[in-house]
Amino acid sequence: MPKVIPVSEQQSGKVVIVGAGMAGVQTAVALREQGFGGTVTLIGAESHQPYDRPPLSKAVLLGKAEGSAFDIDFEALGVTLELGREVTGLRPGDRELDTAQGPVPYDVLVVATGAEPVRLPGTEAVPGVHLLRTLDDAERLRPVLAEQHDVVVVGAGWIGAEFATAAREAGCRVTVVEAAERPLAGALPAEVAAPMAAWYADAGAQLRTRARVERVEPGAVVLDDGTRLPAGAVVVGIGARPATRWLAGSGVELGAHREVVADERLRTSVPGVYAVGDCSSFPSARYGQRLMVHHWDNALQGPRTVAANIIGETPAVYDPVPYFWSEQFGRFVQYVGHHESADTAVWRGDPAGAAWSVCWLRDGALVAVLAVGKPRDLAQGRKLIEAGTPLNADQLADPARPLKSAVA
Ligand SMILES: Cc1cc2nc3c(=O)[nH]c(=O)nc-3n(C[C@H](O)[C@H](O)[C@H](O)COP(=O)(O)OP(=O)(O)OC[C@H]3O[C@@H](n4cnc5c(N)ncnc54)[C@H](O)[C@@H]3O)c2cc1C
């Protein structure tokens, strides 16, 4: 049976965080900010100094920024960094992790191993096929852009759109191949995603929807209708899965997407083990369902709850209003909330224009906002969602009125 460590002992114990991305780093920072006095060790498989991922598909890709390392003095924080060290297993009975360099004991463990991109089957050994998740991936892609190759992007999701944007800016010829009938099919309702299809053409990229990749050959992508697309490089952006293979057999419960199933305090099914960020899901009382959020803000907010629960005697519950942004085709796209349970969608502005937003309501209260070039709608909407304030849908539909003035 795993030992149960009392809270007072935890405050001076050894916290080990696996995964040195945003969620892992922020957990270490939050532990210190909240006064944790014990040992904090952050273990990361990548050998780079911990870095932020959003710039990888933007400034770093275009060579406008050299890197995106977090500006954090880990030594001053009293956080031991163990980089280039992959954790291969967890033995909760012994409170130990396995690594090629030997076991690592812990009192409290935080799983923050993020997600890894889904590969296109059969392309693993084909030269010129890229993913975009890590700094190494971005560095391999920089010369592709600089040399202005013909690029085929597989997947018109967030990463595909941002990569296509950068590749067009660099002067590449870009074709985006998407199996669904529109971009962002898994993320946004049809009527909202449909206007975004035009952004590709505006930027000079060709978007081919309902198009499936049959195979990738060196220098070409072959579609299932026989079309051959010349491709000096292929970038695959078809989603990401929680990086949790190392937890197999540990007793930590995994969900349908292989994510760690956390509770409302971000505890896993194993005592003394927490999970946060892209690798996990949590129950949202606010939205009445379990959420798995693969966005930056979740990897910023969740760690504060984890740290509070490791340290504190008062339980901290995680029930955020999710938020993310994307920069694509010269537009700043932001989304806050969760629209699935909505009964009404109200448009503010013309989706063919440069700035518009969509507000989703449930029983008259705002539950989600998508804002394109309208950061004020987003900021005001976020507060109204958090407060659950009822809104007047007719007033809301007038884009000339501030969103917050539509309070019923
Ligand atoms: C290119 C790109 C652009 C993005 N842009 C945006 C954006 O504009 N807006 C937005 O909201 N979100 C964006 N995101 C999403 C956001 O970056 C992620 O949600 C966030 O990075 C999640 O942080 P994380 O720490 O949970 O996981 P990760 O950042 O994936 O970090 C996990 C770390 O754990 C390490 N690890 C994995 N397994 C092990 C192991 N067994 N042992 C040791 N270490 C391990 C990994 O190497 C990795 O460094 C973007 C993501 C990418 C890839």
The ligand as a Tripos MOL2 file, in Angstrom:
@<TRIPOS>MOLECULE
LIG
   53    58     1     0     0
SMALL
NO_CHARGES

@<TRIPOS>ATOM
      1 C1          3.5980   24.9770  -31.8380 C.3       1 LIG1
      2 C2          2.5880   25.2340  -30.7600 C.ar      1 LIG1
      3 C3          1.9280   26.4660  -30.7040 C.ar      1 LIG1
      4 C4          0.9830   26.7030  -29.7090 C.ar      1 LIG1
      5 N1          0.3250   27.9020  -29.6880 N.ar      1 LIG1
      6 C5         -0.6280   28.1310  -28.7600 C.ar      1 LIG1
      7 C6         -1.3450   29.3490  -28.7630 C.ar      1 LIG1
      8 O1         -1.1330   30.2340  -29.5990 O.2       1 LIG1
      9 N2         -2.2940   29.5370  -27.8070 N.ar      1 LIG1
     10 C7         -2.5780   28.5840  -26.8520 C.ar      1 LIG1
     11 O2         -3.4610   28.8080  -26.0170 O.2       1 LIG1
     12 N3         -1.8960   27.4110  -26.8340 N.ar      1 LIG1
     13 C8         -0.9320   27.1630  -27.7600 C.ar      1 LIG1
     14 N4         -0.2540   25.9580  -27.7610 N.ar      1 LIG1
     15 C9         -0.5650   24.9630  -26.7120 C.3       1 LIG1
     16 C10         0.2930   25.1480  -25.4610 C.3       1 LIG1
     17 O3          1.6040   25.4100  -25.8200 O.3       1 LIG1
     18 C11         0.2070   23.8980  -24.6180 C.3       1 LIG1
     19 O4         -1.1250   23.7620  -24.1500 O.3       1 LIG1
     20 C12         1.1670   23.9150  -23.4290 C.3       1 LIG1
     21 O5          2.4830   23.9080  -23.8900 O.3       1 LIG1
     22 C13         0.9380   22.7260  -22.5110 C.3       1 LIG1
     23 O6          1.9090   22.7000  -21.5200 O.3       1 LIG1
     24 P1          2.2880   21.3500  -20.7690 P.3       1 LIG1
     25 O7          3.3910   21.7160  -19.8310 O.co2     1 LIG1
     26 O8          1.0710   20.6980  -20.2500 O.co2     1 LIG1
     27 O9          2.8480   20.3580  -21.8870 O.3       1 LIG1
     28 P2          4.1310   20.4870  -22.8160 P.3       1 LIG1
     29 O10         4.3740   21.8880  -23.2150 O.co2     1 LIG1
     30 O11         3.9500   19.4410  -23.8640 O.co2     1 LIG1
     31 O12         5.3530   20.0450  -21.8720 O.3       1 LIG1
     32 C14         5.5100   18.7270  -21.4240 C.3       1 LIG1
     33 C15         6.9900   18.4250  -21.2920 C.3       1 LIG1
     34 O13         7.1280   17.1340  -20.6870 O.3       1 LIG1
     35 C16         8.1930   16.4450  -21.2780 C.3       1 LIG1
     36 N5          7.9920   15.0040  -21.1140 N.ar      1 LIG1
     37 C17         7.0670   14.2230  -21.7440 C.ar      1 LIG1
     38 N6          7.1900   12.9390  -21.3340 N.ar      1 LIG1
     39 C18         8.2020   12.9200  -20.4470 C.ar      1 LIG1
     40 C19         8.7940   11.8790  -19.6700 C.ar      1 LIG1
     41 N7          8.3490   10.6130  -19.7120 N.pl3     1 LIG1
     42 N8          9.8430   12.1970  -18.8610 N.ar      1 LIG1
     43 C20        10.2900   13.4760  -18.7890 C.ar      1 LIG1
     44 N9          9.7540   14.4920  -19.4840 N.ar      1 LIG1
     45 C21         8.7180   14.2150  -20.3000 C.ar      1 LIG1
     46 C22         8.1290   16.8740  -22.7330 C.3       1 LIG1
     47 O14         9.3860   16.6840  -23.3500 O.3       1 LIG1
     48 C23         7.7300   18.3490  -22.6170 C.3       1 LIG1
     49 O15         8.8430   19.1860  -22.6200 O.3       1 LIG1
     50 C24         0.7010   25.6960  -28.7430 C.ar      1 LIG1
     51 C25         1.3540   24.4490  -28.8120 C.ar      1 LIG1
     52 C26         2.2900   24.2230  -29.7940 C.ar      1 LIG1
     53 C27         2.9850   22.8780  -29.8530 C.3       1 LIG1
@<TRIPOS>BOND
     1     1     2 1
     2     2     3 ar
     3     2    52 ar
     4     3     4 ar
     5     4     5 ar
     6     4    50 ar
     7     5     6 ar
     8     6     7 ar
     9     6    13 1
    10     7     8 2
    11     7     9 ar
    12     9    10 ar
    13    10    11 2
    14    10    12 ar
    15    12    13 ar
    16    13    14 ar
    17    14    15 1
    18    14    50 ar
    19    15    16 1
    20    16    17 1
    21    16    18 1
    22    18    19 1
    23    18    20 1
    24    20    21 1
    25    20    22 1
    26    22    23 1
    27    23    24 1
    28    24    25 2
    29    24    26 1
    30    24    27 1
    31    27    28 1
    32    28    29 2
    33    28    30 1
    34    28    31 1
    35    31    32 1
    36    32    33 1
    37    33    34 1
    38    33    48 1
    39    34    35 1
    40    35    36 1
    41    35    46 1
    42    36    37 ar
    43    36    45 ar
    44    37    38 ar
    45    38    39 ar
    46    39    40 ar
    47    39    45 ar
    48    40    41 1
    49    40    42 ar
    50    42    43 ar
    51    43    44 ar
    52    44    45 ar
    53    46    47 1
    54    46    48 1
    55    48    49 1
    56    50    51 ar
    57    51    52 ar
    58    52    53 1
@<TRIPOS>SUBSTRUCTURE
     1 LIG1         1 GROUP 0 **** ****
